[in-house]
Amino acid sequence: MLLWPFGRRRLLADPKRLGRWGENQALRFLRRRGLRTIARNFRCDGGELDLIVADPEGAVAFVEVKTRRNEDFAQAQDAVTLEKRRRMTRAAKVFARKYRLENRPMRFDVVAVILGDSTKPEIRHYPNAFRLR
């Protein structure tokens, strides 16, 4: 999805819209690489998961999407702090228990979506960004 000049301004003005757009971009990116969508925006008392996908080998990936205008001050993936990792781990355990996925291999990925100055965003995927504890 390319950014139109009027759409870019609207995206940057609304953080929720920007985040949702980034999740859509990340999901399209992952699907093109053969991953299948299991769920989006799973929430529980323990935390929240942006995307949950399955890779072709059957592993379940819990994906945190970080969308940024640019990376002038820090890398997008660095925004996945230790506390965010803990919340994702708790939510992943709840999700796996609820949908009986405990016997499947699981991992945590991060996808960075960077708008930059061009009409096409830069998307980077970090599989196994951290481990389940």
VENQUI-V793104 format. One record per residue. RES is the residue in one small letter. PSI is psi as a letter, one per 20 degrees, with the letter a starting at -180 (NA if undefined). OMEGA is omega as a letter, one per 30 degrees, with the letter a starting at -180 (NA if undefined). Layout:
BEGIN
res & psi & omega
RES & PSI & OMEGA
RES & PSI & OMEGA
END
This chain:
BEGIN
res & psi & omega
m & o & l
l & q & l
l & p & l
w & q & a
p & g & a
f & h & a
g & h & l
r & g & a
r & g & l
r & h & l
l & g & a
l & h & a
a & i & a
d & o & a
p & h & l
k & g & l
r & g & l
l & g & l
g & g & l
r & g & l
w & g & l
g & g & l
e & g & l
n & g & l
q & g & a
a & g & a
l & g & l
r & g & l
f & g & a
l & h & l
r & g & l
r & h & l
r & j & l
g & j & l
l & q & a
r & p & a
t & p & l
i & g & a
a & r & l
r & q & l
n & l & l
f & p & l
r & q & l
c & r & a
d & h & a
g & h & a
g & b & a
e & q & l
l & p & a
d & g & a
l & q & l
i & p & a
v & r & l
a & p & l
d & r & a
p & h & l
e & i & l
g & i & l
a & q & l
v & p & l
a & p & l
f & o & a
v & p & l
e & p & a
v & p & l
k & o & a
t & p & a
r & q & l
r & g & l
n & r & l
e & l & a
d & h & a
f & h & a
a & q & l
q & q & a
a & g & a
q & h & l
d & i & l
a & i & l
v & n & a
t & r & l
l & g & l
e & h & l
k & g & l
r & g & l
r & g & l
r & g & l
m & h & l
t & g & l
r & g & a
a & h & l
a & h & l
k & g & l
v & g & a
f & g & a
a & g & l
r & g & a
k & h & a
y & j & l
r & l & l
l & j & a
e & h & a
n & i & l
r & q & l
p & q & a
m & q & l
r & r & l
f & p & l
d & q & l
v & p & l
v & p & l
a & p & l
v & o & a
i & o & a
l & g & a
g & b & a
d & i & a
s & r & a
t & i & l
k & p & a
p & q & l
e & p & l
i & p & l
r & p & a
h & p & l
y & n & l
p & q & l
n & l & a
a & h & l
f & r & a
r & q & l
l & p & l
r & NA & NA
END
